[in-house]
Amino acid sequence: MQIAILAGGLGTRLGPLTKDQPKSMVDVHGRPFLAWQLDLLRRQGVTDVVLCVGHLADAIARHFGDGSAFGVRLRYSDEGERRLGTAGALRWAQALLGEAFFVMFGDSYLLFDFRAIMEHFLARDRLGLMVVHRNENRWNRSDVAVEEGHVTAYAATPRPGMVHINAGLSVLRRAALETIASQRSASLQDLYAALIPQRQLLAYETQQRFCEVGSLVGLEEFRRLVAEGGLPR
């Protein structure tokens, strides 16, 4: 199984921690956060990793190389200073991507069953899938509406029927990227907006918790979970 990790952002919410290093290199108990991600993916059987990088990308490449020391095949798609957005970065990496692949953010740690998700996706003739969590505004504001196994709305502005939240993992077919203009900035939300009206975006509900280190609060929570033995190492 293959995954594209979107790790090209500036990491501004982490303040001085990302002034001189990318978010993927932020320390978590003596290891860069990306090392934790790669360990998790390897255990799940996701060993073909395309890292979509940009901001301070050389630091990542120097530390992780081709990924062999971490038990994965690691390749890089560097957008440099182009700022293509999350979907634009995938389009830039298109030549490295297989027919179907996972998409995860560079600040996410997701305790999901990746193989079950991929099998669910491949058994259905659709261009995309979003893993969702029934949130009902308990953590962040719910921003996803689901009906009959499909995402029917995904928007920052609340709408009736939105009780789910994007859990941070998607599956896409490479053909879905054709909706994104080459070398133009576009977000995943733009891509989803093109798929939803065509009922091309499946919804896969998970009860598992998901962690993120994109904020100082999230980073400290993740560090605490690791220290307390709440996450596998």
TABEL-V381916 format. One record per pair of residues at least 12 apart in sequence whose C-alpha atoms are under 8 Angstrom apart, sorted by the first residue. I is the first residue (numbers start at 1). J is the second residue. D is the distance in whole Angstrom. If there is no record, write none. Layout:
i=I j=J d=D
i=I j=J d=D
//
This chain:
i=1 j=45 d=7
i=1 j=46 d=5
i=1 j=47 d=6
i=1 j=48 d=6
i=1 j=101 d=7
i=1 j=102 d=8
i=2 j=46 d=6
i=2 j=47 d=7
i=2 j=48 d=5
i=2 j=49 d=6
i=2 j=50 d=8
i=2 j=97 d=8
i=2 j=98 d=7
i=2 j=100 d=8
i=2 j=101 d=5
i=2 j=102 d=6
i=3 j=46 d=7
i=3 j=48 d=6
i=3 j=49 d=5
i=3 j=50 d=6
i=3 j=101 d=5
i=3 j=102 d=4
i=3 j=103 d=6
i=3 j=104 d=7
i=4 j=49 d=6
i=4 j=50 d=5
i=4 j=51 d=6
i=4 j=52 d=7
i=4 j=90 d=8
i=4 j=97 d=8
i=4 j=101 d=7
i=4 j=102 d=6
i=4 j=103 d=5
i=4 j=104 d=6
i=5 j=49 d=7
i=5 j=50 d=6
i=5 j=51 d=5
i=5 j=52 d=6
i=5 j=103 d=6
i=5 j=104 d=5
i=5 j=105 d=5
i=5 j=106 d=6
i=6 j=51 d=6
i=6 j=52 d=5
i=6 j=53 d=7
i=6 j=86 d=7
i=6 j=89 d=8
i=6 j=103 d=7
i=6 j=104 d=6
i=6 j=105 d=5
i=6 j=106 d=5
i=7 j=23 d=7
i=7 j=24 d=7
i=7 j=51 d=7
i=7 j=52 d=6
i=7 j=53 d=5
i=7 j=54 d=7
i=7 j=105 d=7
i=7 j=106 d=4
i=7 j=107 d=8
i=8 j=22 d=8
i=8 j=52 d=6
i=8 j=53 d=4
i=8 j=54 d=4
i=8 j=55 d=5
i=8 j=57 d=8
i=8 j=78 d=8
i=8 j=79 d=8
i=8 j=106 d=8
i=9 j=22 d=8
i=9 j=23 d=8
i=9 j=53 d=8
i=9 j=54 d=7
i=9 j=55 d=6
i=10 j=22 d=7
i=10 j=23 d=7
i=10 j=55 d=6
i=11 j=23 d=6
i=11 j=214 d=7
i=13 j=214 d=7
i=13 j=215 d=5
i=13 j=216 d=7
i=14 j=214 d=7
i=14 j=215 d=6
i=14 j=216 d=6
i=20 j=56 d=8
i=21 j=56 d=6
i=21 j=59 d=7
i=22 j=55 d=6
i=22 j=56 d=6
i=22 j=57 d=7
i=22 j=59 d=8
i=22 j=60 d=8
i=23 j=106 d=7
i=23 j=107 d=7
i=23 j=214 d=8
i=24 j=60 d=7
i=24 j=106 d=6
i=24 j=107 d=7
i=25 j=59 d=8
i=25 j=60 d=7
i=28 j=223 d=6
i=29 j=223 d=7
i=29 j=226 d=8
i=29 j=227 d=8
i=33 j=107 d=8
i=34 j=106 d=7
i=35 j=70 d=8
i=36 j=109 d=8
i=36 j=233 d=7
i=37 j=108 d=8
i=37 j=109 d=6
i=38 j=70 d=7
i=38 j=72 d=7
i=39 j=70 d=7
i=39 j=71 d=8
i=39 j=233 d=7
i=40 j=109 d=8
i=42 j=71 d=7
i=42 j=72 d=7
i=44 j=113 d=7
i=44 j=114 d=6
i=44 j=115 d=7
i=45 j=114 d=8
i=45 j=115 d=8
i=46 j=72 d=8
i=46 j=114 d=8
i=47 j=71 d=7
i=47 j=72 d=5
i=47 j=73 d=6
i=48 j=72 d=6
i=48 j=73 d=5
i=48 j=74 d=6
i=49 j=72 d=7
i=49 j=73 d=6
i=49 j=74 d=5
i=49 j=75 d=6
i=50 j=74 d=6
i=50 j=75 d=5
i=50 j=76 d=6
i=50 j=77 d=7
i=50 j=93 d=8
i=50 j=96 d=7
i=50 j=97 d=8
i=51 j=74 d=7
i=51 j=75 d=6
i=51 j=76 d=5
i=51 j=77 d=6
i=52 j=76 d=6
i=52 j=77 d=5
i=52 j=78 d=6
i=52 j=79 d=7
i=52 j=89 d=6
i=52 j=90 d=7
i=52 j=93 d=7
i=53 j=76 d=7
i=53 j=77 d=6
i=53 j=78 d=5
i=53 j=79 d=6
i=53 j=80 d=8
i=54 j=78 d=5
i=54 j=79 d=5
i=54 j=80 d=5
i=54 j=81 d=6
i=54 j=83 d=8
i=55 j=80 d=7
i=55 j=81 d=7
i=57 j=78 d=7
i=77 j=92 d=7
i=77 j=93 d=5
i=79 j=92 d=7
i=83 j=185 d=7
i=84 j=183 d=7
i=84 j=184 d=6
i=84 j=185 d=4
i=84 j=186 d=6
i=85 j=185 d=5
i=85 j=186 d=5
i=85 j=187 d=5
i=85 j=188 d=8
i=86 j=186 d=7
i=86 j=187 d=5
i=86 j=188 d=6
i=87 j=177 d=8
i=87 j=180 d=7
i=87 j=185 d=8
i=87 j=186 d=5
i=87 j=187 d=5
i=87 j=188 d=5
i=87 j=190 d=8
i=87 j=191 d=7
i=88 j=180 d=7
i=88 j=181 d=8
i=88 j=182 d=7
i=88 j=183 d=7
i=88 j=184 d=6
i=88 j=185 d=5
i=88 j=186 d=5
i=88 j=187 d=7
i=90 j=177 d=7
i=91 j=177 d=6
i=91 j=178 d=8
i=91 j=180 d=7
i=91 j=181 d=8
i=91 j=182 d=6
i=91 j=183 d=8
i=92 j=182 d=7
i=92 j=183 d=7
i=94 j=174 d=7
i=94 j=177 d=8
i=97 j=174 d=7
i=98 j=173 d=8
i=98 j=174 d=7
i=99 j=173 d=6
i=99 j=174 d=5
i=99 j=175 d=8
i=100 j=171 d=7
i=100 j=172 d=6
i=100 j=173 d=4
i=100 j=174 d=6
i=101 j=171 d=6
i=101 j=172 d=6
i=101 j=173 d=7
i=101 j=174 d=8
i=102 j=169 d=7
i=102 j=170 d=6
i=102 j=171 d=4
i=102 j=172 d=6
i=103 j=169 d=6
i=103 j=170 d=5
i=103 j=171 d=6
i=103 j=172 d=7
i=104 j=168 d=6
i=104 j=169 d=5
i=104 j=170 d=7
i=105 j=168 d=7
i=105 j=169 d=8
i=107 j=212 d=5
i=107 j=213 d=5
i=107 j=214 d=5
i=108 j=168 d=7
i=108 j=210 d=7
i=108 j=211 d=6
i=108 j=212 d=4
i=108 j=213 d=7
i=108 j=214 d=8
i=109 j=210 d=6
i=109 j=211 d=5
i=109 j=212 d=6
i=110 j=168 d=8
i=110 j=169 d=8
i=110 j=209 d=7
i=110 j=210 d=5
i=110 j=211 d=6
i=111 j=208 d=6
i=111 j=209 d=7
i=111 j=210 d=6
i=112 j=206 d=8
i=112 j=208 d=6
i=117 j=204 d=7
i=118 j=171 d=7
i=121 j=171 d=7
i=121 j=202 d=8
i=126 j=200 d=5
i=126 j=201 d=7
i=126 j=202 d=7
i=127 j=172 d=6
i=127 j=173 d=5
i=127 j=175 d=7
i=127 j=176 d=6
i=127 j=195 d=8
i=127 j=200 d=5
i=127 j=201 d=7
i=128 j=170 d=7
i=128 j=171 d=6
i=128 j=172 d=4
i=128 j=173 d=6
i=128 j=176 d=7
i=128 j=195 d=8
i=128 j=200 d=6
i=128 j=201 d=5
i=128 j=202 d=6
i=129 j=170 d=5
i=129 j=171 d=5
i=129 j=172 d=6
i=129 j=201 d=5
i=129 j=202 d=4
i=129 j=203 d=6
i=129 j=204 d=7
i=130 j=151 d=8
i=130 j=166 d=7
i=130 j=167 d=8
i=130 j=168 d=8
i=130 j=169 d=6
i=130 j=170 d=5
i=130 j=171 d=7
i=130 j=201 d=7
i=130 j=202 d=6
i=130 j=203 d=5
i=130 j=204 d=6
i=131 j=166 d=6
i=131 j=167 d=6
i=131 j=168 d=7
i=131 j=169 d=6
i=131 j=170 d=6
i=131 j=203 d=6
i=131 j=204 d=5
i=131 j=205 d=6
i=131 j=206 d=7
i=132 j=144 d=8
i=132 j=164 d=6
i=132 j=165 d=6
i=132 j=166 d=5
i=132 j=167 d=5
i=132 j=168 d=8
i=132 j=203 d=6
i=132 j=204 d=6
i=132 j=205 d=5
i=132 j=206 d=6
i=133 j=164 d=5
i=133 j=165 d=5
i=133 j=166 d=7
i=133 j=167 d=6
i=133 j=205 d=6
i=133 j=206 d=5
i=133 j=207 d=6
i=134 j=163 d=6
i=134 j=164 d=4
i=134 j=165 d=6
i=134 j=205 d=7
i=134 j=206 d=8
i=134 j=207 d=8
i=135 j=163 d=6
i=135 j=164 d=5
i=135 j=165 d=6
i=136 j=162 d=8
i=136 j=163 d=4
i=136 j=164 d=6
i=137 j=163 d=7
i=140 j=165 d=8
i=141 j=158 d=8
i=141 j=165 d=8
i=142 j=158 d=7
i=142 j=162 d=6
i=142 j=163 d=5
i=142 j=164 d=5
i=142 j=165 d=5
i=143 j=155 d=6
i=143 j=156 d=6
i=143 j=157 d=7
i=143 j=158 d=6
i=143 j=159 d=8
i=143 j=162 d=6
i=143 j=163 d=7
i=143 j=164 d=6
i=143 j=165 d=5
i=143 j=166 d=7
i=144 j=162 d=5
i=144 j=163 d=7
i=144 j=164 d=5
i=144 j=165 d=5
i=144 j=166 d=7
i=145 j=161 d=6
i=145 j=162 d=4
i=145 j=163 d=6
i=145 j=164 d=6
i=146 j=161 d=8
i=146 j=162 d=7
i=146 j=164 d=7
i=146 j=203 d=7
i=149 j=202 d=6
i=149 j=203 d=5
i=149 j=204 d=7
i=150 j=199 d=7
i=150 j=200 d=8
i=150 j=201 d=6
i=150 j=202 d=4
i=150 j=203 d=5
i=151 j=196 d=6
i=151 j=199 d=8
i=151 j=201 d=6
i=151 j=202 d=6
i=151 j=203 d=5
i=152 j=196 d=6
i=152 j=197 d=7
i=152 j=199 d=7
i=153 j=196 d=7
i=154 j=189 d=8
i=154 j=192 d=8
i=154 j=193 d=7
i=155 j=189 d=8
i=167 j=210 d=7
i=168 j=210 d=8
i=176 j=191 d=8
i=177 j=191 d=8
i=179 j=191 d=7
i=179 j=194 d=7
//
